[in-house]
Amino acid sequence: MKTENKNTLIPFLSLREVNDHYKEELKEAAARVIDSGWYLHGSEVNAFECAFAEFCGVKYCVGVASGLDALHLIFRAYLEMGKLKKGDEVIVPANTYIASVLAITENGLTPIFIEPNETTYNLDPEKVRIGVTDKTRAILAVHLYGQISEFDKLDRIAKEHGLLLIEDSAQAHGAIFRGRKAGNLGDASGFSFYPGKNLGALGDAGAVTTNDAELSKLVRYLGNYGSSKRYVNDFRGINSRLDEIQAAFLLVKLKYLIRDNHARRRIATHYLKGIKNPVLTLPEACCPDAHVWHLFVIKTEYRDELMDYMSKASIQCIIHYPIAPYNQIAYKEYSSCLHPITEALQHQTLSLPISPRLSACQVNRIIEAINTFEIQVK
């Protein structure tokens, strides 16, 4: 068995190593697009949209330029459809990445920050129920770290109050809830294919999935300058299109997504079984076989000390996310919000490496380093 030099850096995520596995196929895909002379609105995008729709189990998939654009265009389409209006409230997790919130506010909607469940880090349905007001019109359920939110409970709340239920599936490619995949649970879903995602492009890319034909059509028009056909602009749209070369890359990598998600699960299982340090809390998976482990996030009061210790052991860890959206300068009007669970997570969570390319030796080295950290804090 190959041994691991303990002085060799274990990066949090090496995209070169991730993509090296598909390198020849990616080169062939790039050459195919280059040789075609067709770089937008072509056969590669159409093929990927069809393949990803089938993968998610939905009728429609629309490729866009990024995950943020996917969410932005969903809200914009609902505004055009009359299902939302400016000023309406959208419930969103307080501990999400800022993109979820930007998509709301850029459409003139009002974010209502709700605390997460302390063990899953996803929206707490009981807190959502309390947070619904007569101005609430939608819930944005973020499937954080690769685990789907408690969707049955959120769906019940949405139906009781006549709310749209939108998925932020940026970290949940292939995640499953009761036999259905992320992207096929709510009214619509936004995906990111940022390079570090479970299904990552070699640049920015995103997609909207839905079973709503009208929404799908509007998202496509709005992302193409508001144009239903060339030089005819029905809406004041934006330029947000998935290009041919990224679609070709995504088609290659989609073939391996299930296998790569299995690799992530194996690593997560090793972590959950092997890490025995009492000064930290391990993540919980409601259904281990359905979690796709985009991130493996531990929690400890000694987060900064642990991160420093791991760095000295040549193991790179990352903090997701050190500043909640409502504490950002960009959203200073929400700075008076009090969300103790979210603020505790800001100071206690640390993400361990969980690339599908991690070797067994590397995983064991990470576990050993975590378990010896106890000595450092006594």
matplotlib code that plots the C-alpha trace (Angstrom):
import matplotlib.pyplot as plt

x = [0.0, 1.2, 2.3, 1.5, 4.3, 3.1, 4.8, 2.9, 0.1, -3.4, -5.3, -8.9, -9.7, -7.4, -9.4, -6.5, -6.7, -10.5, -10.5, -7.4, -9.6, -11.7, -8.8, -8.8, -12.6, -12.6, -10.0, -12.1, -15.2, -13.3, -12.0, -15.5, -16.9, -14.0, -14.2, -18.0, -17.6, -20.8, -20.4, -23.8, -27.3, -26.0, -26.3, -24.0, -26.3, -29.4, -27.8, -26.8, -30.2, -31.9, -29.4, -29.6, -33.4, -33.5, -31.0, -33.0, -36.3, -37.9, -39.4, -37.3, -33.8, -32.5, -28.8, -27.6, -24.4, -24.1, -25.9, -26.7, -28.3, -30.3, -31.9, -32.2, -34.0, -36.4, -37.5, -37.6, -39.8, -42.2, -42.5, -43.3, -45.9, -47.5, -46.9, -44.6, -44.5, -41.9, -41.6, -42.9, -41.2, -39.0, -38.0, -34.3, -31.8, -29.8, -26.7, -26.6, -24.1, -24.8, -25.8, -29.2, -29.9, -28.7, -31.1, -33.9, -33.0, -31.9, -35.5, -36.9, -38.0, -37.5, -35.4, -36.6, -33.7, -34.6, -32.4, -31.2, -31.6, -28.5, -27.7, -28.5, -27.7, -30.7, -33.9, -35.7, -39.4, -40.8, -39.0, -40.1, -43.7, -43.3, -41.6, -44.5, -46.4, -49.2, -46.4, -44.6, -44.9, -42.0, -39.6, -36.1, -34.9, -31.1, -29.8, -26.7, -23.5, -25.2, -28.2, -31.7, -33.8, -36.7, -38.8, -41.9, -42.4, -41.5, -43.8, -46.7, -46.1, -45.9, -49.2, -50.9, -50.0, -50.0, -46.3, -43.9, -41.2, -37.9, -34.8, -31.3, -29.6, -26.1, -24.5, -26.8, -26.3, -27.8, -29.0, -32.2, -35.2, -37.7, -36.8, -36.7, -33.6, -32.8, -34.1, -37.4, -38.9, -40.1, -41.7, -38.3, -34.6, -31.4, -28.1, -24.6, -21.9, -19.0, -15.8, -15.7, -19.3, -20.0, -20.8, -18.5, -17.8, -14.3, -15.7, -19.0, -22.2, -25.7, -29.1, -32.8, -34.9, -38.6, -41.8, -43.5, -43.5, -44.3, -41.5, -39.0, -39.9, -39.7, -36.3, -35.0, -36.3, -35.1, -31.6, -31.4, -31.9, -35.7, -35.9, -38.3, -36.8, -34.0, -34.4, -37.7, -37.5, -40.6, -38.9, -36.0, -33.8, -30.2, -27.4, -27.1, -26.5, -24.7, -22.1, -21.4, -17.9, -19.1, -22.1, -19.8, -17.6, -20.6, -21.9, -18.6, -18.6, -22.3, -21.6, -19.4, -21.5, -23.1, -19.8, -18.1, -20.9, -20.4, -16.7, -17.7, -20.1, -17.3, -15.0, -17.7, -18.4, -14.7, -14.7, -17.9, -16.5, -12.9, -13.1, -13.4, -12.4, -14.8, -14.1, -15.9, -19.4, -19.7, -22.3, -25.5, -27.1, -30.8, -30.4, -26.7, -27.3, -29.0, -26.5, -24.0, -21.4, -20.5, -18.9, -18.0, -18.5, -17.5, -18.2, -16.0, -15.5, -11.8, -12.3, -9.5, -7.0, -8.0, -7.6, -4.2, -3.2, -4.4, -2.5, 0.7, 0.0, -0.1, -3.9, -5.9, -9.3, -11.8, -14.4, -17.9, -19.1, -17.3, -19.8, -23.6, -25.3, -27.1, -23.8, -22.2, -21.6, -23.8, -26.7, -26.0, -29.8, -30.2, -27.3, -29.6, -31.0, -30.3, -29.6, -27.6, -27.5, -26.1, -23.7, -22.4, -21.9, -19.9, -17.3, -17.5, -17.7, -14.8, -14.9, -12.5, -11.2, -13.7, -12.7, -13.6, -9.9, -8.7, -6.8, -7.4, -4.0, -4.9, -8.3, -6.5, -4.0, -6.8, -8.6, -5.3, -4.7, -8.2, -8.0, -4.7, -5.9, -7.4, -3.9, -3.5, -6.5, -6.0]
y = [0.0, 3.5, 5.4, 9.0, 11.4, 13.4, 16.5, 16.5, 19.0, 17.6, 20.4, 21.1, 20.5, 20.1, 20.8, 19.6, 16.2, 16.1, 16.9, 14.8, 11.8, 13.1, 14.9, 13.0, 13.1, 16.8, 17.5, 15.6, 17.6, 20.9, 19.9, 18.9, 22.3, 24.2, 22.2, 22.7, 26.5, 26.8, 28.2, 29.3, 27.8, 24.7, 20.9, 20.5, 22.8, 21.0, 17.6, 18.6, 20.2, 16.9, 14.7, 16.8, 17.0, 13.2, 12.8, 15.0, 13.5, 16.8, 17.8, 21.0, 22.2, 25.6, 26.2, 29.6, 31.3, 30.7, 29.4, 32.9, 33.6, 30.4, 31.7, 35.2, 34.2, 31.9, 34.9, 37.2, 34.7, 34.5, 38.3, 38.3, 35.5, 37.6, 35.0, 37.4, 41.2, 43.7, 43.8, 40.2, 38.3, 35.2, 33.0, 32.0, 30.4, 32.8, 30.7, 30.4, 31.7, 35.3, 34.2, 32.9, 36.3, 38.3, 36.5, 37.7, 41.3, 41.9, 41.2, 43.7, 41.0, 41.0, 38.2, 36.9, 35.2, 32.0, 30.0, 26.5, 23.2, 22.8, 19.3, 19.3, 23.1, 23.2, 25.3, 24.4, 23.8, 24.9, 28.2, 28.6, 28.1, 30.8, 33.1, 33.1, 36.4, 37.7, 39.1, 35.8, 34.5, 32.0, 29.7, 29.3, 25.9, 25.7, 22.1, 23.0, 20.9, 18.3, 17.2, 18.0, 20.1, 18.5, 18.9, 17.1, 19.5, 22.6, 21.4, 21.1, 24.6, 26.0, 24.3, 25.5, 29.1, 29.1, 29.7, 29.0, 26.4, 27.0, 24.8, 26.1, 22.9, 24.5, 21.9, 19.0, 17.5, 13.9, 14.2, 12.2, 12.7, 9.9, 8.6, 12.0, 14.0, 17.6, 19.7, 17.7, 18.6, 22.2, 24.4, 25.2, 24.7, 26.6, 24.7, 25.9, 24.2, 26.2, 24.2, 23.0, 21.6, 17.9, 18.4, 21.2, 23.0, 24.4, 27.9, 29.4, 27.7, 27.0, 25.6, 25.9, 22.7, 22.6, 20.8, 24.1, 24.8, 28.5, 29.1, 27.2, 29.2, 32.5, 31.7, 30.9, 34.2, 36.3, 34.8, 35.6, 39.4, 38.9, 37.6, 34.9, 35.0, 37.0, 40.7, 40.4, 41.4, 40.7, 41.5, 43.5, 40.5, 39.8, 37.9, 34.6, 31.6, 28.3, 28.1, 25.1, 24.3, 24.2, 22.2, 19.7, 19.5, 19.0, 16.2, 14.3, 14.8, 14.0, 10.4, 10.0, 12.0, 9.0, 7.3, 10.4, 10.9, 7.4, 8.2, 11.2, 9.0, 6.5, 9.2, 10.6, 7.2, 6.8, 10.2, 9.4, 6.1, 7.1, 10.6, 10.1, 13.5, 14.7, 18.4, 18.4, 17.5, 15.5, 16.3, 14.2, 12.7, 12.1, 9.5, 8.7, 7.1, 10.2, 12.8, 13.7, 15.4, 18.4, 19.5, 17.6, 20.2, 19.6, 21.9, 22.8, 25.7, 25.4, 26.0, 28.5, 26.4, 23.3, 25.0, 26.2, 22.7, 21.1, 23.6, 22.7, 19.1, 20.1, 19.6, 22.4, 23.1, 25.8, 27.8, 27.9, 30.6, 33.0, 35.9, 35.4, 37.4, 39.7, 40.6, 41.6, 45.3, 44.8, 44.0, 46.4, 47.2, 43.7, 43.9, 44.2, 40.7, 38.2, 34.7, 32.9, 29.5, 31.0, 33.2, 30.2, 28.3, 31.2, 30.7, 26.9, 25.2, 23.9, 21.9, 19.0, 17.8, 15.5, 15.4, 12.1, 11.9, 11.7, 8.5, 6.1, 7.1, 10.8, 10.1, 8.2, 11.0, 13.5, 11.3, 10.8, 14.5, 15.3, 12.7, 13.9, 17.5, 16.8, 17.1, 20.6, 22.0, 20.5]
z = [0.0, -0.9, 2.2, 2.9, 3.7, 6.7, 5.5, 2.2, 2.1, 1.9, 0.2, 1.0, -2.6, -5.6, -8.7, -10.8, -9.2, -9.5, -13.2, -14.0, -13.9, -16.8, -18.6, -21.9, -22.2, -21.3, -24.0, -26.5, -25.5, -25.8, -29.3, -30.4, -29.5, -31.0, -34.2, -34.4, -34.6, -32.6, -29.0, -27.7, -28.0, -29.6, -29.4, -26.3, -24.2, -25.4, -24.7, -21.2, -20.4, -21.4, -19.5, -16.3, -16.4, -16.7, -13.9, -11.6, -12.7, -14.0, -17.2, -17.8, -17.3, -18.5, -18.5, -17.2, -16.4, -12.7, -9.6, -8.5, -11.9, -11.6, -8.4, -9.6, -12.7, -10.8, -8.6, -11.6, -13.6, -10.7, -10.6, -14.3, -13.8, -11.1, -8.4, -6.6, -6.3, -5.2, -1.4, -0.8, 1.9, 1.2, 4.0, 3.7, 6.1, 8.2, 7.8, 4.0, 1.5, 0.4, -3.1, -1.8, -0.4, -3.3, -5.6, -3.3, -2.8, -6.4, -7.4, -4.9, -2.5, 1.3, 2.9, 6.2, 8.0, 9.8, 12.1, 11.1, 12.9, 15.1, 14.0, 10.2, 9.6, 7.3, 7.8, 11.0, 9.9, 13.3, 13.1, 9.5, 10.6, 13.3, 10.7, 8.2, 8.1, 5.9, 3.6, 3.1, -0.4, -0.7, 1.1, -0.3, 1.1, 0.9, 0.9, 2.8, 2.6, 0.4, 2.6, 1.6, 4.0, 5.9, 2.7, 3.8, 6.7, 4.6, 1.8, 4.3, 5.6, 2.0, 1.1, 4.2, 3.5, -0.3, -0.6, -3.4, -2.3, -4.1, -3.7, -3.6, -4.7, -5.3, -3.0, -3.4, -6.9, -6.7, -3.1, -2.5, -0.3, -0.2, -3.6, -5.3, -6.2, -5.3, -8.1, -8.3, -4.9, -5.0, -7.5, -9.0, -8.1, -8.8, -9.3, -9.4, -11.4, -9.9, -10.3, -6.6, -6.6, -6.7, -10.4, -11.4, -14.6, -15.6, -15.0, -13.9, -14.9, -13.5, -14.2, -13.3, -13.0, -12.8, -13.9, -14.7, -18.4, -18.1, -15.6, -17.7, -20.8, -18.9, -17.3, -20.8, -22.2, -19.3, -19.4, -23.1, -23.0, -22.5, -26.0, -27.2, -30.7, -32.3, -32.0, -30.3, -26.6, -24.6, -21.3, -19.9, -19.5, -18.7, -20.4, -18.6, -20.8, -20.3, -23.1, -25.3, -23.9, -20.2, -21.2, -23.0, -19.9, -17.6, -19.9, -19.4, -15.6, -15.2, -16.2, -13.1, -10.6, -8.9, -8.5, -7.2, -4.7, -3.5, -2.9, -0.8, 1.2, 1.8, 3.1, 5.3, 6.7, 7.6, 9.3, 11.3, 12.5, 13.0, 14.6, 18.4, 19.7, 22.5, 21.9, 18.6, 17.2, 14.0, 11.4, 11.3, 8.3, 8.5, 5.8, 5.2, 1.8, 0.5, 1.7, -1.0, 1.4, -0.7, 2.6, 5.8, 8.5, 12.1, 15.1, 18.0, 20.5, 19.6, 15.9, 15.3, 17.4, 15.5, 12.2, 13.2, 14.4, 11.2, 9.2, 11.1, 10.3, 6.6, 6.3, 4.8, 6.3, 5.3, 7.1, 5.6, 6.2, 8.7, 8.2, 7.9, 5.1, 7.6, 9.2, 5.9, 5.1, 2.0, 4.3, 7.1, 7.4, 8.8, 11.3, 14.3, 13.6, 16.4, 15.3, 18.1, 16.4, 13.2, 15.1, 17.0, 13.8, 12.4, 15.1, 15.6, 12.2, 10.2, 6.9, 6.5, 3.1, 1.4, -2.3, -4.0, -4.9, -1.3, -0.7, 2.2, 3.6, 3.4, 5.1, 7.9, 8.3, 8.7, 11.3, 13.2, 13.3, 14.5, 17.2, 18.6, 18.8, 22.3, 23.8, 22.4, 24.3, 27.8]

ax = plt.figure().add_subplot(projection="3d")
ax.plot(x, y, z, "-o")
ax.set_aspect("equal")
plt.show()
